[in-house]
Amino acid sequence: MKAEDLDDLAPIKRQLGVPRALQSCHTGVVEGYVIEGHVPADLIDRLLRERPSVVGLAVPGMPVGSPGMEAPGQAAERYQVLTFDQKGRTKVYASR
């Protein structure tokens, strides 16, 4: 695994095909799939088992209660994990 801290992720996100509306604070690539934002690990595992024909998964924004965004004393927000394809089309992959 390789991690890089970059000042400007916009060129990487464009290169990887992350639609602007789905962009978040973190971008990764796992076995060829783009993972954008605070995507739960179990859904990444599911993605790798199912191998759908998508570019990747995204959690837009930084919803409270998503992985890494837990806040003691604050109720978790409902949020959606979306798939996206090369044309920027999205579908709900899971709701949390």
N, CA, C and O atoms as a GROMACS GRO file, in nm:
protein
  384
    1MET      N    1   0.085  -0.117   0.000
    1MET     CA    2   0.000   0.000   0.000
    1MET      C    3   0.089   0.123   0.000
    1MET      O    4   0.195   0.127   0.064
    2LYS      N    5   0.044   0.223  -0.074
    2LYS     CA    6   0.118   0.348  -0.083
    2LYS      C    7   0.024   0.463  -0.050
    2LYS      O    8  -0.086   0.470  -0.104
    3ALA      N    9   0.067   0.552   0.035
    3ALA     CA   10  -0.012   0.670   0.070
    3ALA      C   11   0.067   0.795   0.035
    3ALA      O   12   0.188   0.801   0.056
    4GLU      N   13  -0.004   0.895  -0.018
    4GLU     CA   14   0.059   1.022  -0.052
    4GLU      C   15  -0.030   1.135   0.000
    4GLU      O   16  -0.151   1.132  -0.019
    5ASP      N   17   0.031   1.232   0.064
    5ASP     CA   18  -0.040   1.354   0.102
    5ASP      C   19  -0.009   1.460  -0.004
    5ASP      O   20   0.107   1.494  -0.026
    6LEU      N   21  -0.114   1.510  -0.068
    6LEU     CA   22  -0.098   1.610  -0.173
    6LEU      C   23  -0.173   1.737  -0.135
    6LEU      O   24  -0.277   1.731  -0.070
    7ASP      N   25  -0.121   1.850  -0.177
    7ASP     CA   26  -0.188   1.978  -0.151
    7ASP      C   27  -0.311   1.998  -0.239
    7ASP      O   28  -0.407   2.062  -0.197
    8ASP      N   29  -0.309   1.943  -0.360
    8ASP     CA   30  -0.419   1.963  -0.454
    8ASP      C   31  -0.457   1.828  -0.514
    8ASP      O   32  -0.386   1.773  -0.597
    9LEU      N   33  -0.572   1.775  -0.470
    9LEU     CA   34  -0.620   1.647  -0.520
    9LEU      C   35  -0.704   1.659  -0.648
    9LEU      O   36  -0.735   1.558  -0.710
   10ALA      N   37  -0.740   1.781  -0.687
   10ALA     CA   38  -0.828   1.799  -0.803
   10ALA      C   39  -0.776   1.729  -0.929
   10ALA      O   40  -0.855   1.662  -0.996
   11PRO      N   41  -0.647   1.741  -0.965
   11PRO     CA   42  -0.601   1.671  -1.085
   11PRO      C   43  -0.612   1.519  -1.074
   11PRO      O   44  -0.643   1.452  -1.172
   12ILE      N   45  -0.587   1.465  -0.956
   12ILE     CA   46  -0.598   1.320  -0.935
   12ILE      C   47  -0.743   1.276  -0.949
   12ILE      O   48  -0.772   1.176  -1.014
   13LYS      N   49  -0.834   1.351  -0.887
   13LYS     CA   50  -0.976   1.318  -0.894
   13LYS      C   51  -1.024   1.322  -1.039
   13LYS      O   52  -1.101   1.235  -1.081
   14ARG      N   53  -0.981   1.422  -1.115
   14ARG     CA   54  -1.018   1.431  -1.258
   14ARG      C   55  -0.964   1.310  -1.333
   14ARG      O   56  -1.036   1.247  -1.410
   15GLN      N   57  -0.837   1.280  -1.311
   15GLN     CA   58  -0.772   1.167  -1.380
   15GLN      C   59  -0.844   1.036  -1.350
   15GLN      O   60  -0.857   0.951  -1.437
   16LEU      N   61  -0.890   1.019  -1.226
   16LEU     CA   62  -0.957   0.896  -1.186
   16LEU      C   63  -1.105   0.894  -1.222
   16LEU      O   64  -1.170   0.790  -1.208
   17GLY      N   65  -1.159   1.006  -1.269
   17GLY     CA   66  -1.299   1.011  -1.312
   17GLY      C   67  -1.400   1.031  -1.202
   17GLY      O   68  -1.515   0.990  -1.215
   18VAL      N   69  -1.358   1.093  -1.091
   18VAL     CA   70  -1.452   1.120  -0.981
   18VAL      C   71  -1.537   1.241  -1.019
   18VAL      O   72  -1.484   1.351  -1.036
   19PRO      N   73  -1.670   1.222  -1.032
   19PRO     CA   74  -1.755   1.337  -1.064
   19PRO      C   75  -1.745   1.446  -0.957
   19PRO      O   76  -1.734   1.416  -0.838
   20ARG      N   77  -1.749   1.569  -0.999
   20ARG     CA   78  -1.735   1.683  -0.908
   20ARG      C   79  -1.835   1.675  -0.792
   20ARG      O   80  -1.799   1.703  -0.677
   21ALA      N   81  -1.959   1.638  -0.820
   21ALA     CA   82  -2.062   1.633  -0.716
   21ALA      C   83  -2.035   1.527  -0.609
   21ALA      O   84  -2.092   1.533  -0.501
   22LEU      N   85  -1.948   1.432  -0.639
   22LEU     CA   86  -1.918   1.324  -0.544
   22LEU      C   87  -1.788   1.345  -0.468
   22LEU      O   88  -1.756   1.267  -0.379
   23GLN      N   89  -1.714   1.448  -0.502
   23GLN     CA   90  -1.582   1.465  -0.443
   23GLN      C   91  -1.589   1.493  -0.294
   23GLN      O   92  -1.680   1.560  -0.244
   24SER      N   93  -1.491   1.438  -0.225
   24SER     CA   94  -1.482   1.452  -0.081
   24SER      C   95  -1.337   1.477  -0.044
   24SER      O   96  -1.258   1.522  -0.128
   25CYS      N   97  -1.301   1.450   0.079
   25CYS     CA   98  -1.168   1.484   0.129
   25CYS      C   99  -1.061   1.379   0.102
   25CYS      O  100  -0.942   1.411   0.104
   26HIS      N  101  -1.100   1.255   0.076
   26HIS     CA  102  -1.004   1.147   0.056
   26HIS      C  103  -1.031   1.077  -0.076
   26HIS      O  104  -1.147   1.059  -0.114
   27THR      N  105  -0.926   1.037  -0.145
   27THR     CA  106  -0.940   0.961  -0.268
   27THR      C  107  -0.840   0.847  -0.263
   27THR      O  108  -0.722   0.867  -0.232
   28GLY      N  109  -0.888   0.727  -0.293
   28GLY     CA  110  -0.799   0.612  -0.296
   28GLY      C  111  -0.833   0.520  -0.410
   28GLY      O  112  -0.938   0.533  -0.473
   29VAL      N  113  -0.742   0.428  -0.438
   29VAL     CA  114  -0.765   0.327  -0.540
   29VAL      C  115  -0.735   0.192  -0.475
   29VAL      O  116  -0.627   0.171  -0.419
   30VAL      N  117  -0.832   0.100  -0.484
   30VAL     CA  118  -0.818  -0.033  -0.428
   30VAL      C  119  -0.851  -0.134  -0.537
   30VAL      O  120  -0.964  -0.140  -0.586
   31GLU      N  121  -0.753  -0.212  -0.574
   31GLU     CA  122  -0.770  -0.314  -0.678
   31GLU      C  123  -0.841  -0.259  -0.801
   31GLU      O  124  -0.928  -0.325  -0.859
   32GLY      N  125  -0.804  -0.138  -0.841
   32GLY     CA  126  -0.857  -0.078  -0.963
   32GLY      C  127  -0.984   0.004  -0.944
   32GLY      O  128  -1.027   0.071  -1.038
   33TYR      N  129  -1.045   0.000  -0.827
   33TYR     CA  130  -1.165   0.078  -0.800
   33TYR      C  131  -1.128   0.206  -0.724
   33TYR      O  132  -1.041   0.205  -0.637
   34VAL      N  133  -1.194   0.315  -0.759
   34VAL     CA  134  -1.174   0.442  -0.689
   34VAL      C  135  -1.265   0.444  -0.566
   34VAL      O  136  -1.383   0.410  -0.575
   35ILE      N  137  -1.209   0.483  -0.454
   35ILE     CA  138  -1.285   0.498  -0.330
   35ILE      C  139  -1.274   0.645  -0.291
   35ILE      O  140  -1.165   0.695  -0.263
   36GLU      N  141  -1.389   0.713  -0.290
   36GLU     CA  142  -1.392   0.858  -0.265
   36GLU      C  143  -1.467   0.887  -0.136
   36GLU      O  144  -1.584   0.854  -0.123
   37GLY      N  145  -1.398   0.950  -0.042
   37GLY     CA  146  -1.462   0.989   0.082
   37GLY      C  147  -1.460   0.881   0.187
   37GLY      O  148  -1.378   0.789   0.183
   38HIS      N  149  -1.552   0.893   0.282
   38HIS     CA  150  -1.557   0.807   0.400
   38HIS      C  151  -1.644   0.683   0.374
   38HIS      O  152  -1.751   0.668   0.433
   39VAL      N  153  -1.597   0.594   0.286
   39VAL     CA  154  -1.670   0.473   0.251
   39VAL      C  155  -1.641   0.366   0.356
   39VAL      O  156  -1.525   0.340   0.387
   40PRO      N  157  -1.746   0.303   0.411
   40PRO     CA  158  -1.724   0.197   0.510
   40PRO      C  159  -1.647   0.078   0.451
   40PRO      O  160  -1.667   0.039   0.336
   41ALA      N  161  -1.559   0.022   0.533
   41ALA     CA  162  -1.473  -0.089   0.489
   41ALA      C  163  -1.553  -0.209   0.443
   41ALA      O  164  -1.514  -0.276   0.347
   42ASP      N  165  -1.666  -0.240   0.509
   42ASP     CA  166  -1.743  -0.356   0.468
   42ASP      C  167  -1.799  -0.340   0.328
   42ASP      O  168  -1.818  -0.438   0.256
   43LEU      N  169  -1.826  -0.216   0.287
   43LEU     CA  170  -1.877  -0.194   0.151
   43LEU      C  171  -1.764  -0.202   0.048
   43LEU      O  172  -1.788  -0.240  -0.067
   44ILE      N  173  -1.645  -0.166   0.088
   44ILE     CA  174  -1.530  -0.187  -0.002
   44ILE      C  175  -1.508  -0.337  -0.021
   44ILE      O  176  -1.484  -0.383  -0.133
   45ASP      N  177  -1.517  -0.414   0.087
   45ASP     CA  178  -1.507  -0.560   0.077
   45ASP      C  179  -1.614  -0.616  -0.016
   45ASP      O  180  -1.586  -0.701  -0.100
   46ARG      N  181  -1.738  -0.568  -0.001
   46ARG     CA  182  -1.848  -0.612  -0.088
   46ARG      C  183  -1.819  -0.579  -0.234
   46ARG      O  184  -1.839  -0.662  -0.322
   47LEU      N  185  -1.771  -0.458  -0.258
   47LEU     CA  186  -1.736  -0.416  -0.395
   47LEU      C  187  -1.633  -0.512  -0.455
   47LEU      O  188  -1.646  -0.553  -0.571
   48LEU      N  189  -1.532  -0.547  -0.378
   48LEU     CA  190  -1.426  -0.634  -0.428
   48LEU      C  191  -1.475  -0.778  -0.450
   48LEU      O  192  -1.422  -0.849  -0.535
   49ARG      N  193  -1.575  -0.820  -0.373
   49ARG     CA  194  -1.634  -0.954  -0.395
   49ARG      C  195  -1.723  -0.955  -0.518
   49ARG      O  196  -1.716  -1.047  -0.599
   50GLU      N  197  -1.805  -0.851  -0.532
   50GLU     CA  198  -1.905  -0.846  -0.640
   50GLU      C  199  -1.847  -0.803  -0.774
   50GLU      O  200  -1.894  -0.847  -0.879
   51ARG      N  201  -1.745  -0.719  -0.771
   51ARG     CA  202  -1.678  -0.670  -0.893
   51ARG      C  203  -1.775  -0.611  -0.996
   51ARG      O  204  -1.773  -0.652  -1.112
   52PRO      N  205  -1.861  -0.516  -0.956
   52PRO     CA  206  -1.951  -0.455  -1.054
   52PRO      C  207  -1.873  -0.372  -1.156
   52PRO      O  208  -1.758  -0.333  -1.132
   53SER      N  209  -1.937  -0.346  -1.266
   53SER     CA  210  -1.875  -0.267  -1.373
   53SER      C  211  -1.897  -0.118  -1.344
   53SER      O  212  -1.980  -0.053  -1.408
   54VAL      N  213  -1.821  -0.066  -1.247
   54VAL     CA  214  -1.828   0.074  -1.208
   54VAL      C  215  -1.686   0.125  -1.191
   54VAL      O  216  -1.591   0.046  -1.182
   55VAL      N  217  -1.671   0.256  -1.185
   55VAL     CA  218  -1.540   0.315  -1.157
   55VAL      C  219  -1.509   0.303  -1.009
   55VAL      O  220  -1.396   0.273  -0.970
   56GLY      N  221  -1.612   0.326  -0.924
   56GLY     CA  222  -1.585   0.317  -0.781
   56GLY      C  223  -1.703   0.352  -0.694
   56GLY      O  224  -1.817   0.360  -0.740
   57LEU      N  225  -1.672   0.372  -0.566
   57LEU     CA  226  -1.770   0.408  -0.464
   57LEU      C  227  -1.739   0.546  -0.409
   57LEU      O  228  -1.623   0.587  -0.405
   58ALA      N  229  -1.844   0.617  -0.367
   58ALA     CA  230  -1.823   0.750  -0.310
   58ALA      C  231  -1.924   0.778  -0.200
   58ALA      O  232  -2.039   0.736  -0.207
   59VAL      N  233  -1.876   0.849  -0.099
   59VAL     CA  234  -1.962   0.910   0.003
   59VAL      C  235  -1.934   1.060  -0.007
   59VAL      O  236  -1.833   1.107   0.046
   60PRO      N  237  -2.021   1.135  -0.074
   60PRO     CA  238  -2.000   1.279  -0.088
   60PRO      C  239  -2.002   1.349   0.048
   60PRO      O  240  -2.077   1.310   0.138
   61GLY      N  241  -1.922   1.450   0.062
   61GLY     CA  242  -1.918   1.526   0.186
   61GLY      C  243  -1.851   1.449   0.298
   61GLY      O  244  -1.771   1.358   0.275
   62MET      N  245  -1.886   1.487   0.418
   62MET     CA  246  -1.826   1.424   0.537
   62MET      C  247  -1.936   1.401   0.640
   62MET      O  248  -1.939   1.468   0.743
   63PRO      N  249  -2.029   1.307   0.613
   63PRO     CA  250  -2.142   1.289   0.705
   63PRO      C  251  -2.099   1.241   0.843
   63PRO      O  252  -2.015   1.151   0.855
   64VAL      N  253  -2.156   1.300   0.945
   64VAL     CA  254  -2.129   1.259   1.082
   64VAL      C  255  -2.173   1.113   1.097
   64VAL      O  256  -2.285   1.076   1.060
   65GLY      N  257  -2.086   1.032   1.153
   65GLY     CA  258  -2.116   0.891   1.174
   65GLY      C  259  -2.056   0.800   1.069
   65GLY      O  260  -2.052   0.679   1.088
   66SER      N  261  -2.010   0.856   0.957
   66SER     CA  262  -1.940   0.774   0.858
   66SER      C  263  -1.802   0.741   0.915
   66SER      O  264  -1.756   0.808   1.008
   67PRO      N  265  -1.734   0.640   0.862
   67PRO     CA  266  -1.603   0.602   0.918
   67PRO      C  267  -1.508   0.721   0.928
   67PRO      O  268  -1.484   0.793   0.830
   68GLY      N  269  -1.454   0.740   1.047
   68GLY     CA  270  -1.363   0.851   1.070
   68GLY      C  271  -1.432   0.981   1.105
   68GLY      O  272  -1.367   1.079   1.141
   69MET      N  273  -1.562   0.985   1.094
   69MET     CA  274  -1.638   1.106   1.122
   69MET      C  275  -1.732   1.088   1.241
   69MET      O  276  -1.828   1.164   1.258
   70GLU      N  277  -1.706   0.987   1.324
   70GLU     CA  278  -1.786   0.966   1.443
   70GLU      C  279  -1.764   1.085   1.537
   70GLU      O  280  -1.653   1.136   1.550
   71ALA      N  281  -1.870   1.128   1.603
   71ALA     CA  282  -1.862   1.243   1.693
   71ALA      C  283  -1.937   1.209   1.822
   71ALA      O  284  -2.060   1.201   1.822
   72PRO      N  285  -1.862   1.188   1.931
   72PRO     CA  286  -1.927   1.156   2.058
   72PRO      C  287  -2.035   1.258   2.092
   72PRO      O  288  -2.013   1.379   2.084
   73GLY      N  289  -2.151   1.207   2.129
   73GLY     CA  290  -2.261   1.295   2.167
   73GLY      C  291  -2.345   1.342   2.051
   73GLY      O  292  -2.448   1.408   2.071
   74GLN      N  293  -2.304   1.311   1.929
   74GLN     CA  294  -2.382   1.351   1.811
   74GLN      C  295  -2.438   1.226   1.744
   74GLN      O  296  -2.369   1.126   1.727
   75ALA      N  297  -2.564   1.234   1.708
   75ALA     CA  298  -2.627   1.124   1.637
   75ALA      C  299  -2.570   1.113   1.496
   75ALA      O  300  -2.541   1.213   1.431
   76ALA      N  301  -2.554   0.990   1.451
   76ALA     CA  302  -2.504   0.967   1.315
   76ALA      C  303  -2.608   1.015   1.213
   76ALA      O  304  -2.728   0.997   1.232
   77GLU      N  305  -2.560   1.077   1.106
   77GLU     CA  306  -2.648   1.119   0.996
   77GLU      C  307  -2.673   0.999   0.906
   77GLU      O  308  -2.590   0.909   0.895
   78ARG      N  309  -2.788   0.998   0.842
   78ARG     CA  310  -2.815   0.901   0.736
   78ARG      C  311  -2.738   0.947   0.613
   78ARG      O  312  -2.734   1.067   0.584
   79TYR      N  313  -2.676   0.854   0.541
   79TYR     CA  314  -2.605   0.891   0.419
   79TYR      C  315  -2.608   0.775   0.322
   79TYR      O  316  -2.637   0.661   0.358
   80GLN      N  317  -2.576   0.806   0.198
   80GLN     CA  318  -2.574   0.704   0.093
   80GLN      C  319  -2.432   0.684   0.042
   80GLN      O  320  -2.353   0.778   0.032
   81VAL      N  321  -2.404   0.559   0.012
   81VAL     CA  322  -2.280   0.524  -0.057
   81VAL      C  323  -2.321   0.499  -0.202
   81VAL      O  324  -2.408   0.417  -0.229
   82LEU      N  325  -2.257   0.570  -0.292
   82LEU     CA  326  -2.295   0.566  -0.433
   82LEU      C  327  -2.189   0.498  -0.518
   82LEU      O  328  -2.070   0.510  -0.491
   83THR      N  329  -2.233   0.426  -0.623
   83THR     CA  330  -2.140   0.384  -0.727
   83THR      C  331  -2.139   0.495  -0.831
   83THR      O  332  -2.234   0.573  -0.841
   84PHE      N  333  -2.031   0.503  -0.908
   84PHE     CA  334  -2.028   0.593  -1.022
   84PHE      C  335  -1.956   0.526  -1.137
   84PHE      O  336  -1.864   0.446  -1.116
   85ASP      N  337  -1.998   0.561  -1.259
   85ASP     CA  338  -1.938   0.500  -1.377
   85ASP      C  339  -1.856   0.604  -1.454
   85ASP      O  340  -1.840   0.717  -1.410
   86GLN      N  341  -1.805   0.563  -1.569
   86GLN     CA  342  -1.717   0.650  -1.649
   86GLN      C  343  -1.790   0.772  -1.703
   86GLN      O  344  -1.725   0.871  -1.738
   87LYS      N  345  -1.922   0.766  -1.711
   87LYS     CA  346  -1.999   0.881  -1.760
   87LYS      C  347  -2.050   0.968  -1.646
   87LYS      O  348  -2.124   1.064  -1.669
   88GLY      N  349  -2.011   0.935  -1.522
   88GLY     CA  350  -2.053   1.013  -1.407
   88GLY      C  351  -2.190   0.977  -1.354
   88GLY      O  352  -2.242   1.043  -1.264
   89ARG      N  353  -2.251   0.871  -1.408
   89ARG     CA  354  -2.381   0.828  -1.358
   89ARG      C  355  -2.363   0.760  -1.223
   89ARG      O  356  -2.264   0.690  -1.200
   90THR      N  357  -2.460   0.782  -1.136
   90THR     CA  358  -2.452   0.726  -1.001
   90THR      C  359  -2.572   0.636  -0.972
   90THR      O  360  -2.678   0.651  -1.032
   91LYS      N  361  -2.551   0.544  -0.879
   91LYS     CA  362  -2.657   0.460  -0.825
   91LYS      C  363  -2.630   0.440  -0.678
   91LYS      O  364  -2.514   0.438  -0.635
   92VAL      N  365  -2.735   0.424  -0.600
   92VAL     CA  366  -2.718   0.397  -0.458
   92VAL      C  367  -2.669   0.253  -0.443
   92VAL      O  368  -2.732   0.159  -0.492
   93TYR      N  369  -2.558   0.237  -0.375
   93TYR     CA  370  -2.501   0.106  -0.346
   93TYR      C  371  -2.545   0.059  -0.209
   93TYR      O  372  -2.570  -0.060  -0.188
   94ALA      N  373  -2.556   0.150  -0.115
   94ALA     CA  374  -2.601   0.119   0.020
   94ALA      C  375  -2.642   0.248   0.090
   94ALA      O  376  -2.596   0.357   0.055
   95SER      N  377  -2.730   0.234   0.187
   95SER     CA  378  -2.771   0.347   0.272
   95SER      C  379  -2.730   0.313   0.414
   95SER      O  380  -2.742   0.199   0.458
   96ARG      N  381  -2.682   0.412   0.483
   96ARG     CA  382  -2.638   0.392   0.623
   96ARG      C  383  -2.707   0.492   0.712
   96ARG      O  384  -2.684   0.493   0.833
   0.00000   0.00000   0.00000
